[in-house]
């Protein structure tokens, strides 16, 4: 089981909430439903596809345009093709087939003004996508599933016989899908959105479409709402539609514990082992929490810095530039993690041979940490010590000595004369004054 490849997957969300035929009441919840589904499916951290791969067709009455959008997505999709409809379902014709209403559909004669489900089905089945999923949130949507699954008898309607296809409907064969007063979404889609946003407590790391169906069926049955139906061929029920965010709430603290242990391993001298462990942690954080989660950024920061400790400061600096850019964008310039990224970057630039650049960065960082944390905060004092060491390596002995004297006095006052950091600063000053450098 895996998440779909976002580059090779396509999603089409079709919503019809306003209608010209007075016998088709407007569905105010559809617009919010489709908009929020698009937000969930394109979420940078937990979504399925980037925004450009999610097509939204909202209140478009042109059947030709709707068909073109569906066919284009079906042609481009190689991994997952998901087509989702929310609106009125209409039944017409001698076979009582299902039609998906559009804004200009006619209640009595939908055949010429609505999207015939069988045509939608054919477009989806013609796609080369490895997994195909159709979700229908409409009245009578259960007609696309076999009568046997809908609890009825008689011939089977619109059976899907292509491997890797899954159909999920919001209501049984002759039930009416609901939009409850006071709710922002339709009853079915709203509960699906909530599952994708909040996850399933005690559930697996990834939520398959079948996991979601089971949860929806239990929830809607308990609330007295229409029972959703499903039909799958072969392994389609194992299509993963998202990371279980409730799982992430449990896994996140454990990943932070592993991160802290790996950082301690590096500080003890085993930077190579630490970098390997941190890479594993970051991979899991990215998958479970999302690439832009604060914990993931902290993991990336620690992993990059560990590479410098393991002997590759140039690669560490390259990665830290990217981490710093994300920290600035997501957390702001004065956040503790942003300031730490700046310090790690300066350290590794210096170790990679760019001492002058490191000195310039540390001068600015010292001023910023003094402003944000205070002049005698341990992190500020650490920056002062790093600036002194880099200045010493550029030949600025006089300024280095002045900084170290100030640092020794401050650490004696803040930490104690016997603290290891105070002793380290005193040792550096003694070496400098003895003509041995820092």
C-alpha positions as CSV (number, residue, x, y, z in Angstrom):
1,X,0.0,0.0,0.0
2,X,1.2,3.5,-0.9
3,X,0.1,7.0,-1.6
4,X,-0.5,7.8,-5.3
5,X,2.3,9.5,-7.2
6,X,1.3,13.2,-7.2
7,X,3.0,13.9,-10.5
8,X,1.2,11.0,-12.3
9,X,-2.2,11.4,-10.7
10,X,-5.2,13.5,-11.5
11,X,-8.4,14.6,-9.7
12,X,-11.6,16.0,-11.1
13,X,-14.1,17.5,-8.7
14,X,-17.5,18.3,-10.3
15,X,-20.1,20.2,-8.3
16,X,-23.6,21.4,-9.2
17,X,-25.2,23.5,-6.5
18,X,-27.4,25.9,-8.5
19,X,-30.1,24.9,-11.0
20,X,-32.3,26.7,-13.5
21,X,-35.1,24.1,-13.3
22,X,-37.4,25.1,-10.3
23,X,-38.0,21.4,-9.6
24,X,-34.3,21.0,-8.8
25,X,-33.7,22.9,-5.5
26,X,-30.3,24.6,-5.2
27,X,-27.8,22.9,-2.9
28,X,-26.0,25.6,-1.0
29,X,-23.6,23.1,0.6
30,X,-22.1,21.9,-2.7
31,X,-19.9,24.9,-3.4
32,X,-18.3,24.7,0.1
33,X,-18.0,20.9,-0.3
34,X,-16.1,21.0,-3.6
35,X,-13.9,23.9,-2.5
36,X,-12.9,22.2,0.8
37,X,-12.4,18.8,-1.0
38,X,-10.0,20.6,-3.4
39,X,-8.2,22.1,-0.3
40,X,-7.9,18.6,1.3
41,X,-6.7,16.8,-1.8
42,X,-4.1,19.5,-2.7
43,X,-2.9,20.2,0.8
44,X,0.9,20.7,0.6
45,X,1.6,18.4,3.5
46,X,-1.2,15.8,3.4
47,X,-2.8,16.1,0.0
48,X,-2.7,13.7,-3.0
49,X,-1.8,16.1,-5.9
50,X,-0.5,19.6,-6.5
51,X,-3.1,22.2,-7.3
52,X,-2.5,22.1,-11.1
53,X,-3.4,18.4,-11.1
54,X,-6.8,19.0,-9.4
55,X,-9.5,20.2,-11.8
56,X,-12.5,21.9,-10.3
57,X,-15.7,22.1,-12.3
58,X,-18.2,24.1,-10.3
59,X,-21.7,25.1,-11.5
60,X,-20.7,24.7,-15.1
61,X,-23.8,23.8,-17.2
62,X,-22.0,23.1,-20.4
63,X,-22.0,19.3,-20.8
64,X,-19.3,19.5,-23.4
65,X,-16.9,21.4,-21.2
66,X,-17.5,19.0,-18.3
67,X,-16.8,16.1,-20.6
68,X,-13.6,17.7,-22.0
69,X,-12.3,18.2,-18.4
70,X,-12.9,14.6,-17.5
71,X,-11.4,13.2,-20.7
72,X,-8.3,15.4,-20.3
73,X,-7.7,14.2,-16.8
74,X,-8.3,10.6,-17.8
75,X,-5.8,10.9,-20.6
76,X,-3.1,12.4,-18.3
77,X,-3.5,10.1,-15.3
78,X,-1.1,7.3,-15.0
79,X,-1.3,6.3,-11.3
80,X,-4.6,7.5,-9.7
81,X,-7.6,9.0,-11.5
82,X,-10.3,10.3,-9.0
83,X,-13.5,11.7,-10.3
84,X,-15.9,13.1,-7.6
85,X,-19.4,14.5,-8.2
86,X,-21.7,16.3,-5.8
87,X,-25.1,17.4,-6.8
88,X,-28.5,16.0,-7.7
89,X,-28.8,12.5,-9.1
90,X,-31.6,12.0,-11.6
91,X,-33.2,8.8,-13.0
92,X,-34.5,8.5,-16.5
93,X,-34.9,6.2,-19.5
94,X,-36.4,2.8,-19.9
95,X,-33.6,1.3,-17.8
96,X,-33.9,3.9,-15.1
97,X,-30.3,4.9,-15.6
98,X,-28.5,7.5,-13.4
99,X,-27.8,11.0,-14.6
100,X,-25.7,13.6,-12.8
101,X,-27.4,16.9,-12.9
102,X,-25.8,20.1,-14.1
103,X,-27.1,23.7,-13.6
104,X,-29.2,23.6,-16.8
105,X,-30.5,20.0,-16.4
106,X,-34.2,19.3,-16.7
107,X,-35.8,17.3,-14.0
108,X,-38.2,15.5,-16.4
109,X,-35.8,14.9,-19.3
110,X,-32.2,14.8,-18.0
111,X,-31.0,12.7,-20.9
112,X,-30.0,15.7,-23.1
113,X,-28.9,18.1,-20.4
114,X,-27.1,16.0,-17.7
115,X,-24.0,14.0,-17.4
116,X,-24.9,10.4,-18.0
117,X,-23.2,8.2,-15.5
118,X,-22.5,5.5,-18.0
119,X,-20.5,8.0,-20.1
120,X,-18.5,9.2,-17.1
121,X,-17.8,5.5,-16.3
122,X,-16.6,4.8,-19.8
123,X,-14.3,7.8,-19.8
124,X,-12.8,6.7,-16.5
125,X,-12.4,3.1,-17.6
126,X,-10.7,4.2,-20.8
127,X,-7.9,5.8,-18.7
128,X,-4.6,4.1,-18.4
129,X,-4.4,5.0,-14.8
130,X,-3.4,2.1,-12.5
131,X,-6.2,3.0,-10.0
132,X,-9.5,4.6,-10.8
133,X,-11.9,5.9,-8.3
134,X,-15.4,7.4,-8.8
135,X,-17.2,9.0,-5.8
136,X,-20.8,10.1,-6.2
137,X,-22.5,12.2,-3.6
138,X,-26.0,12.5,-5.0
139,X,-29.5,11.1,-4.8
140,X,-30.0,7.6,-6.2
141,X,-26.2,7.2,-6.5
142,X,-26.5,3.6,-5.4
143,X,-27.8,2.7,-8.8
144,X,-24.3,2.6,-10.1
145,X,-23.5,-0.3,-7.7
146,X,-24.9,-3.8,-8.2
147,X,-28.4,-4.5,-6.9
148,X,-27.0,-7.2,-4.8
149,X,-24.8,-4.8,-2.9
150,X,-27.6,-2.3,-2.6
151,X,-29.8,-4.9,-0.9
152,X,-32.2,-5.3,-3.8
153,X,-32.9,-8.1,-6.2
154,X,-32.8,-8.4,-10.0
155,X,-30.3,-7.7,-12.7
156,X,-27.0,-6.1,-11.9
157,X,-26.7,-2.5,-13.1
158,X,-23.6,-0.9,-14.5
159,X,-21.1,-3.4,-13.1
160,X,-17.5,-2.4,-13.2
161,X,-15.3,-5.1,-14.6
162,X,-11.9,-3.4,-15.0
163,X,-9.1,-4.2,-12.5
164,X,-8.2,-1.3,-10.2
165,X,-11.5,0.5,-10.2
166,X,-13.5,1.5,-7.1
167,X,-16.9,3.2,-6.9
168,X,-18.1,4.8,-3.7
169,X,-21.7,6.3,-3.4
170,X,-23.3,8.4,-0.8
171,X,-26.7,6.6,-0.9
172,X,-28.4,3.3,-1.7
173,X,-30.2,2.6,-4.9
174,X,-33.4,4.6,-4.2
175,X,-32.3,6.7,-1.3
176,X,-32.0,10.4,-1.2
177,X,-28.6,11.9,-0.2
178,X,-28.9,14.5,2.5
179,X,-27.7,18.0,3.1
180,X,-28.4,18.7,6.7
181,X,-29.4,22.2,7.9
182,X,-26.6,24.2,9.5
183,X,-23.8,22.0,8.1
184,X,-21.3,23.5,5.7
185,X,-21.0,20.4,3.6
186,X,-23.3,17.7,2.3
187,X,-23.8,14.9,4.9
188,X,-21.7,12.3,3.1
189,X,-18.8,14.6,1.9
190,X,-18.7,16.5,5.1
191,X,-18.0,13.3,7.0
192,X,-15.4,12.2,4.5
193,X,-13.7,15.6,4.7
194,X,-13.6,15.3,8.5
195,X,-12.0,11.8,8.2
196,X,-9.3,13.1,5.9
197,X,-8.6,16.2,8.0
198,X,-8.7,14.5,11.4
199,X,-7.9,10.8,10.7
200,X,-9.0,7.6,12.4
201,X,-7.9,7.1,15.9
202,X,-6.2,3.7,16.2
203,X,-6.2,3.3,12.4
204,X,-3.2,2.6,10.1
205,X,-0.6,5.0,8.9
206,X,-2.3,5.4,5.5
207,X,-6.0,5.5,5.0
208,X,-7.3,3.4,2.0
209,X,-10.5,4.1,0.3
210,X,-11.9,1.0,2.0
211,X,-10.8,2.2,5.4
212,X,-12.7,5.5,4.7
213,X,-15.7,3.6,3.5
214,X,-15.9,1.4,6.6
215,X,-15.6,4.5,8.8
216,X,-18.2,6.4,6.8
217,X,-20.6,3.5,6.9
218,X,-20.3,3.2,10.7
219,X,-20.7,6.9,11.3
220,X,-23.6,7.5,8.9
221,X,-25.5,4.4,10.2
222,X,-25.0,5.6,13.8
223,X,-26.4,9.0,12.8
224,X,-29.4,7.6,10.9
225,X,-28.1,8.9,7.6
226,X,-28.2,7.0,4.2
227,X,-25.8,4.1,4.1
228,X,-23.0,4.6,1.6
229,X,-22.2,1.8,-0.8
230,X,-19.1,0.7,-2.6
231,X,-17.9,-1.7,-5.3
232,X,-14.3,-2.6,-6.0
233,X,-12.4,-4.8,-8.5
234,X,-9.3,-6.7,-7.4
235,X,-7.0,-4.5,-5.3
236,X,-8.7,-1.2,-5.9
237,X,-10.0,-1.1,-2.3
238,X,-6.3,-0.6,-1.2
239,X,-6.0,2.7,-2.9
240,X,-4.6,5.1,-0.3
241,X,-6.2,8.5,-0.2
242,X,-4.2,10.1,2.6
243,X,-2.1,9.9,5.7
244,X,-4.0,9.1,8.8
245,X,-3.6,12.3,10.7
246,X,-4.7,10.6,14.0
247,X,-1.8,8.2,13.4
248,X,0.5,11.2,13.0
249,X,-0.5,12.5,16.4
250,X,0.8,9.3,17.9
251,X,3.8,8.8,15.7
252,X,5.0,12.4,15.9
253,X,6.2,12.3,19.6
254,X,8.0,9.0,19.0
255,X,9.8,10.5,16.0
256,X,10.9,13.5,18.0
257,X,12.3,11.1,20.7
258,X,14.3,9.3,18.0
259,X,15.5,12.6,16.6
260,X,16.7,13.7,20.0
261,X,18.5,10.4,20.5
262,X,20.2,10.7,17.1
263,X,21.3,14.3,17.9
264,X,22.8,13.1,21.2
265,X,24.6,10.3,19.3
266,X,26.2,12.9,17.1
267,X,27.2,15.1,20.0
268,X,28.9,12.1,21.6
269,X,31.1,11.8,18.5
270,X,29.3,9.4,16.2
271,X,28.2,11.9,13.5
272,X,28.1,9.3,10.8
273,X,25.7,7.0,12.6
274,X,23.7,10.0,13.7
275,X,23.3,11.2,10.1
276,X,22.0,7.8,9.0
277,X,19.5,7.7,11.8
278,X,18.4,11.2,11.2
279,X,17.9,10.6,7.5
280,X,15.5,7.7,8.4
281,X,13.6,9.9,10.9
282,X,13.2,12.7,8.3
283,X,11.9,10.2,5.7
284,X,9.2,9.1,8.2
285,X,8.4,12.6,9.3
286,X,7.9,13.7,5.7
287,X,5.6,10.8,4.9
288,X,3.6,10.9,8.1
289,X,3.6,14.6,9.2
290,X,4.2,16.3,5.9
291,X,7.2,18.0,4.4
292,X,6.4,21.4,6.0
293,X,5.5,20.3,9.5
294,X,7.6,22.0,12.1
295,X,8.9,18.7,13.4
296,X,10.0,17.7,9.9
297,X,11.8,21.0,9.4
298,X,13.6,20.4,12.7
299,X,14.6,16.9,11.5
300,X,15.9,18.2,8.2
301,X,17.9,20.9,10.1
302,X,19.5,18.3,12.4
303,X,20.2,15.9,9.6
304,X,21.9,18.6,7.5
305,X,24.0,19.7,10.4
306,X,25.0,16.1,11.2
307,X,26.5,15.8,7.7
308,X,28.9,18.6,8.5
309,X,29.9,16.7,11.7
310,X,30.4,13.6,9.6
311,X,32.8,15.4,7.3
312,X,30.8,17.0,4.5
313,X,30.2,20.6,5.5
314,X,29.6,21.7,1.9
315,X,26.6,19.4,1.6
316,X,25.4,20.4,5.0
317,X,25.5,24.0,4.0
318,X,23.6,23.3,0.7
319,X,20.8,21.5,2.6
320,X,20.7,24.2,5.3
321,X,20.1,26.9,2.7
322,X,16.9,25.1,1.8
323,X,15.9,24.5,5.4
324,X,16.5,28.2,6.2
325,X,14.3,29.3,3.3
326,X,11.5,27.1,4.6
327,X,11.9,28.3,8.1
328,X,11.8,31.9,7.1
329,X,8.7,31.3,5.0
330,X,6.8,29.2,7.5
331,X,8.0,30.3,10.9
332,X,9.4,33.8,10.4
333,X,12.8,35.4,10.9
334,X,12.7,35.5,14.8
335,X,11.6,31.9,15.4
336,X,14.1,29.9,17.5
337,X,14.4,27.2,14.8
338,X,15.1,29.9,12.1
339,X,17.8,31.4,14.2
340,X,19.3,27.9,14.8
341,X,19.3,27.2,11.0
342,X,21.2,30.4,10.5
343,X,23.8,29.4,13.1
344,X,24.2,25.8,11.7
345,X,24.5,27.3,8.2
346,X,27.3,29.7,9.3
347,X,29.2,26.9,11.1
348,X,29.2,24.7,8.1
349,X,30.0,27.4,5.6
350,X,33.0,28.2,7.8
351,X,34.1,24.5,7.9
352,X,33.7,24.4,4.1
353,X,36.2,27.1,3.7
354,X,34.0,30.2,3.5
355,X,35.2,31.8,6.7
356,X,34.5,35.4,5.7
357,X,30.9,34.6,4.8
358,X,30.5,32.7,8.1
359,X,31.8,35.7,10.1
360,X,29.4,38.1,8.3
361,X,26.5,35.8,9.0
362,X,27.4,35.3,12.7
363,X,27.8,39.0,13.3
364,X,24.2,39.6,12.1
365,X,23.0,36.5,14.0
366,X,24.6,37.7,17.2
367,X,22.8,41.0,17.0
368,X,19.5,39.3,16.2
369,X,19.8,36.7,19.0
370,X,20.7,39.5,21.4
371,X,17.6,41.4,20.4
372,X,15.2,38.4,20.4
373,X,16.7,36.3,23.3
374,X,18.8,38.8,25.3
375,X,22.5,39.4,25.4
376,X,23.2,36.8,28.1
377,X,21.0,34.0,26.8
378,X,22.9,30.7,26.4
379,X,22.1,30.6,22.7
380,X,23.4,34.2,22.3
381,X,26.6,33.3,24.2
382,X,27.0,30.3,21.9
383,X,26.8,32.5,18.8
384,X,29.4,34.9,20.4
385,X,31.8,31.9,20.9
386,X,31.3,30.7,17.3
387,X,32.0,34.2,16.0
388,X,35.2,34.4,18.0
389,X,36.4,31.1,16.7
390,X,35.8,32.0,13.1
391,X,37.4,35.4,13.6
392,X,40.5,33.7,15.0
393,X,40.7,31.6,11.9
394,X,40.6,34.7,9.7
395,X,43.5,36.3,11.7
396,X,41.5,38.8,13.7
397,X,43.3,38.0,17.0
398,X,42.5,41.3,18.7
399,X,38.7,41.2,18.2
400,X,38.7,37.5,19.0
401,X,40.4,38.2,22.3
402,X,38.0,40.9,23.2
403,X,35.0,38.6,22.4
404,X,36.4,35.8,24.4
405,X,37.1,37.9,27.5
406,X,33.6,39.2,27.4
407,X,32.3,35.7,26.9
408,X,34.2,34.3,29.9
409,X,32.9,37.0,32.1
410,X,29.3,36.5,30.9
411,X,29.4,32.7,31.3
412,X,30.9,32.9,34.7
413,X,28.0,35.2,35.7
414,X,25.3,33.2,33.9
415,X,26.5,29.6,34.1
416,X,29.2,29.5,36.8
417,X,33.0,29.5,36.6
418,X,33.1,25.7,36.6
419,X,30.6,25.1,33.8
420,X,32.0,23.3,30.8
421,X,31.1,26.1,28.4
422,X,32.9,28.6,30.6
423,X,35.9,26.4,30.8
424,X,35.9,26.0,27.0
425,X,35.8,29.8,26.4
426,X,38.6,30.2,29.0
427,X,40.7,27.6,27.3
428,X,40.3,29.2,23.9
429,X,41.3,32.6,25.3
430,X,44.4,31.0,26.9
431,X,45.4,29.4,23.6
432,X,45.0,32.8,21.8
433,X,47.0,34.7,24.4
434,X,49.7,32.0,24.4
435,X,50.0,32.4,20.6
436,X,48.6,29.0,19.7
437,X,45.3,30.3,18.1
438,X,41.8,29.1,19.1
